[in-house]
Amino acid sequence: MRIFVTGASGWLGSALVPDLLDAGHQVLGLARSDASAAALTRAGAEVVRGTVDDLDVLRDAAIASDGVIHLAFKHDIAFTGDYQAAAEADRRAVDTFGDALAGTDRPFVLAGGLAGLAPGRVATERTAPAIDGSPTSIRSATAQAVLALAGRGVRSSVVRLAPTCHGEGDQGFMATLVATARAKGVSGYLGDGANRWPAVHRLDAARLFRLAVEKAPAGSVLHGTAEEGVTIRDIAEVIGRHLDVPVTSVAPEAAAEHFSWLGAFLGMDAPATNTLTRELLDWQPTRPGLLEDLDKGHYFHTPAA
């Protein structure tokens, strides 16, 4: 297949593109910079210049492709105070893809999220998100809109990704926790640290997206998590051991002061299963789990940016 990928040079996209190419697919990758374009060219992908705001570019690339995988999201503004604007831009891109693919039976795979899906409960692929009008629920509504495209002749699916998509080179949540522990001199967790985060290695996640675009039935909800839930205290203990700093509880009311922007997320309890996803696509995660990956040491080689 000829597959258009947004976010193709990003953390997950840079693992997905080689997986798709190795499986015999052609890849068109969206690139918003010269550096991204060069990376995609080196990987063997065809470059489409533009951003998620260039709706005409998105539409034309989708029409010229056999399927679309939409990974891109404006994380740069989402995590610096304007999540709603990022989510609204994402919805415009998704609607553009939906209109371009309607009636074609081509696949459209969206990267969604598991964070906040079912606080304090184990989420399954059948767990419906709350749509309450809050900025964060805009993304949930977008995911529901993608699933509804199944009724318009699109083989649509949503991969709800674990908040921790880990691996060597990660600059996300885990790298931020390590950088915070290094800066503060303690490896912290909120409260008793018993809250759980699902986790997946980026290479396992990339394989799931490839399987989804190849064979996920229309309207499928898939869970991109290899581990149901790893406690934040267990994570903090591994970080503390590697940095040789104390492991300590941080009061929830001090979360923002201690962890900065990450404090808004660190206390969430968001375990999630992947049973239905494994059965549907025969997806078998094989890469190291989160704690094992942390113990490999690559998160501690150099301070995170």
Beta strands, then each sheet from edge to edge (+ up, - down):
strand 1: 2-6
strand 2: 26-31
strand 3: 46-49
strand 4: 67-70
strand 5: 107-113
strand 6: 155-161
strand 7: 164-166
strand 8: 187-190
strand 9: 196-201
strand 10: 220-224
strand 11: 227-231
strand 12: 247-250
sheet 1: 3+ 2+ 1+ 4+ 5+ 6+ 10+
sheet 2: 7+ 9+ 11-
sheet 3: 8+ 12+
end
